[in-house]
Amino acid sequence: MLWQLLCHWAVFIMLLKELSSLASPLSEPQVDKLKQLTSELNTVQLAWVSGYLAASANATVTPSVTEPGTEQTITILYGSQTGNGRGIAESFAEKAQAQGYATNLVSMSDYKARQLKQETIAIFVVSTHGEGEAPDDAMELHQFLASKRAPKLDSLQYSVLALGDSSYEFFCQTGKDFEERLSALGAQPLHELVECDVDYEASAEQWQQDVLQAVEPLIKASNATVVPISSASATNAQAFSKQKPLHAELLVSQKITGRDSDRDVRHVEIDLGESGLTYQAGDALGVWFENSAALVAEVIEKLGLSSSENVTVAKESYELAQALIEKKELTQIYPGLVEAWAELSENDVLRSLVADKEQTRQFVLENQLADLIEQYPPAKSITAQSLVDLLRPITPRLYSIASSQDEVDTEVHLTVALVEDTEKPTHRFGGASHYLANAEEGQAVKVYVEPNKHFRLPENPDTPVIMIGPGTGVAPFRAFLQQRAADGAAGKNWLFFGNPHFEQDFLYQTELQQFLKSGELTRLDVAFSRDQAEKVYVQHKLKQQGQAVWQWLESGAHLYVCGDAQRMAKDVHQALIEVIEEFGGLEHEQAVAYLESLRSSQRYQKDVY
Amino acid sequence: MSDQKLAVNEYLKTDSDYLRGTINEGLQTEVTGAFSEGDQQLIKFHGFYQQDDRDLRNERKAQKLEPLYSFMLRARVPGGVCTPEQWLGVDKIASELTSSNSIRLTTRQTFQYHGIPKRNLKTIIQGLDRQALDSIAACGDVNRNVMCNPNPVESKLHQQAYEWAKKLSDHLLPHTQAYAEIWLDKEKLVSTADEQPLEPVYGKTYLPRKFKMAVAVPPDNDVDVYTNDLGFVAVADGDELVGFNLTAGGGMGSTHGETDTFPRLADDFGFIRAEDTLKFAEAVMTVQRDWGNRVNRKRARLKYTIVDHGYDAFKAEVEKRVGKAFEAKREVIIGDRGDRYGWVKGIDNQWHLTLYIESGRVKDQPGKMLQTGLREIAKVHKGDFRMTSNQNMIVASVAEQDKAEIEGLARQHGLLGEVISQTRGHSIACVALPTCSLAMAEAERYFPDFISKVEALQDKHGFAEQAIVVRITGCPNGCARPFAAEIGLVGKAPGRYNLYLGASYEGTRLNKMYRENVQEAEILEVLDTLFAQYATERQKGETFGNFTVRTGVVGAVLDAAKDFHG
């Protein structure tokens, strides 16, 4: 018996060496503790421990079998604009399931808010966008919690992970709101609120571990039934993900603004080849990019560093140039970096700037690392490693997909505006857009599909749709039109498009003319803001056509808005309210409610950035 | 005729409701910068053409953008006379509402704008209207801008000739209100089409083809009177204009490779008294209206009507309609087609300054601020401006005491001061690439360089001072009247031209093709050889065109229908 037990242990120890949290029901810290403990024990001690553990396991398992109904499910709710929040929620669900816990992973928009009072453990992952606003899919739950209808949540234990961008004034505001409301409604925190900045990976990972530990005593593990993971992650089991992108081939990067345009917008075609990677009209494509070699050379030279110097990034060693090209964010900076740079440069202007949050926020929007170096050269030398440590890891950019797979088969098309700053002493570019604009035919591009199920064509092909997509906001509507044409959908399609100049900036003009000619596009209203003395934007066109817009809405049309979130989407929203007021004969509040009801019934969807 | 299928444009005109078509709807459509195909024909009657930048066609196709459409709008300015106030208005419009930001003086004494986006058309036409200018019938199958010699020396005679040019232009304007309704937002009049004819002269289908008129004041033939469908050569008794020698049946347009199309100079029909001018003009036009070829647009000009029906039959029909016969042609001397550059004093003691404007391009360029210069002159000038048929500008009627100021402004802006060779001063080119949709080769852009090479050859052979009329066009439609040039280049393909020789210096005889589809090197080689011969063998006072005919380099074209291709 003892011998058997020893043999058993030998195998166990061997396995333990390779043990990781992913391969066992244990968390990483637990595995580490176990490894540490077992390394100190001799064989006899180990045998004893083994027996002890087996017995105690039996002891905990048994009662739960006899008490069905006490089973606890962890409800994991996410509200996410870019997919980061959903990614964390999915990861948490996997870890919890690996522990044998029952989980219910669900988007906040698909969750019935009133069910909250039945929950005992709920985890919230929610991002903040724009000026402290909730993402679209979290909006309803967010409002519900703040409303008088919100129930007492005495039996709920929860934790909130807030995602945000500290360059914005209302950093993680939505997460803070959730925390505040849940607590006010009587729910008990499992773990304090964690606020994550753009480089969220490490702190999100830590929070997951901490929450799982906090949950552990609450759940009778044996009781847990493993539920299949949600369909969202199932489709992503497409084998490609943000972490494991597809190396696809770039086919075309064609400028589609005229030679006299102030902007450089590219039509990019990428071949997904035999990968089997699929997407739907409305989805986004994540694109990993490399920083331009010229930019990296400039940074290295201005800081007096050597490009071949070795640095460590996430425990891997790279030459400095390679680390800056592939691993680090150079074109988007964050307030923390500016603060650090204020000290590094010992520059009083920068020091007083970082004292003002609003100014810092504006500064990071308008400047890159190279601008910092150019304007505020360091007073003391900085080492390659400390430079790398200061910078955030490079993150892929999301682009609304501009094609339908029913039309383009294994291709995926994007509409990419080259981000440029020509005012700076040195011409600056956006990282990913510059990369795509300069990509050569046949070049490999690392991509993954980021589904956006909150930006979908109506299921009923007869339903009319109104699409409002100025600028590169037209991208998903090109996909929609291709999709509706491929489906032979009978529903009417109306597109509002706008840009500065008719001759130079009419994106996909000839294609849209063709859609009009074939009848697949029923109406096309365009606003070219700078072709006449007074500026005309899509919202003006919407109001001009208010009567018809109202009629379309009354006949069940779905509304879609894509493009700039800061101004356009708000102006369009306001214009819609005014149209509803004027042509629907409604009071302001009623009009607001009308639009809100469209939103909650998924008839008013936005893809704004 | 009735069961023959007419040219497409005939049906368009018939169905257009007196030139309205769907132009209004086309203006509302913001999705394209173009008009529908049918409307593209009708807008010509309103004074403008649709064009696109041909240099950018392929590039824009790849950019998923439609061709860069724009419009060329030509004003109606009889005799090319306008006031300084009008010029300032014209200049302002160019700067604010066209992408070319410039004005082009045409070979028919008017100005045109290039690069007008569709959305600005209405604003431009309304702006012209405020300056008492319009573009009615500046293009289309109607009587186009009436030319008139702007001779500033014999000012009294010029004044009378000019009055006739204006009367002819106004009298033969289309009566349709389409222009006023579409562009000037005038109320549509209740249709009375059934009771009284809306277009008493033109009728519902207007003319079979364009119709060009000119008034010449001998000895000047700057208006190239014989190249016009209908010409009026002024006959004076002292200072008094008593009547005209009427010429009819001229026209340049032809099609490469189609020998039943050809350029032609007008026939002389005899003298008419001044008071009968409008009657004769109307009669010639209505005979053309009724007899002209409406089946084949390439054979629809008056010149073919006269050739096909015969000179005598045509003359008899005109006389019948007027109720009066032509008198015997009066003797006049037809002389030079060039302009008199620099200052000339008129008999009324006023001064006139003719400025050379290369290819009529009134545009600012470093060192040559022509547009600004003319604007500054217009601000102080008390007389008027006269656009010439050689695309130049005359600052007319300057008092002695204002001369210095005007000259100073002209010199300051590069409008004066450059020495222009005789040949350059007598030569012209059409617009061609990149804007004109008909062009097969460069013309205006190639012109300065080609002329320099001709000048060099003249210099080499020692007759630099001799004027040779050189004209280049991008196609055989002949906007710059190339078939009446001593050296004519007519585009065939990029860099390739047909070379024509043998026209008379005065514009009284056509030229003839000497080399087909040749490139610059061969053209210059040919000219080098001929110039060498001309330098040694020419007779006293013999022009280059006459020399090439006398020595048999090319045969004389006396009857275009037989000789031009023969």
HADDOCK unambig.tbl for C-alpha pairs under 7 A between the chains (distance, minus, plus):
assign (segid A and resid 254 and name CA) (segid B and resid 63 and name CA) 6.90 0.50 0.50
assign (segid A and resid 255 and name CA) (segid B and resid 63 and name CA) 5.96 0.50 0.50
assign (segid A and resid 256 and name CA) (segid B and resid 63 and name CA) 4.03 0.50 0.50
assign (segid A and resid 256 and name CA) (segid B and resid 64 and name CA) 6.17 0.50 0.50
assign (segid A and resid 257 and name CA) (segid B and resid 63 and name CA) 6.36 0.50 0.50
assign (segid A and resid 258 and name CA) (segid B and resid 60 and name CA) 6.82 0.50 0.50
assign (segid A and resid 503 and name CA) (segid B and resid 68 and name CA) 6.67 0.50 0.50
assign (segid A and resid 506 and name CA) (segid B and resid 65 and name CA) 6.99 0.50 0.50
assign (segid A and resid 508 and name CA) (segid B and resid 64 and name CA) 5.27 0.50 0.50
assign (segid A and resid 508 and name CA) (segid B and resid 65 and name CA) 6.64 0.50 0.50
assign (segid A and resid 509 and name CA) (segid B and resid 64 and name CA) 5.97 0.50 0.50
assign (segid A and resid 509 and name CA) (segid B and resid 65 and name CA) 5.24 0.50 0.50
assign (segid A and resid 509 and name CA) (segid B and resid 66 and name CA) 6.68 0.50 0.50
assign (segid A and resid 510 and name CA) (segid B and resid 64 and name CA) 5.36 0.50 0.50
assign (segid A and resid 510 and name CA) (segid B and resid 65 and name CA) 5.54 0.50 0.50
assign (segid A and resid 510 and name CA) (segid B and resid 66 and name CA) 5.76 0.50 0.50
assign (segid A and resid 511 and name CA) (segid B and resid 64 and name CA) 6.88 0.50 0.50
assign (segid A and resid 526 and name CA) (segid B and resid 30 and name CA) 6.75 0.50 0.50
assign (segid A and resid 526 and name CA) (segid B and resid 31 and name CA) 6.91 0.50 0.50
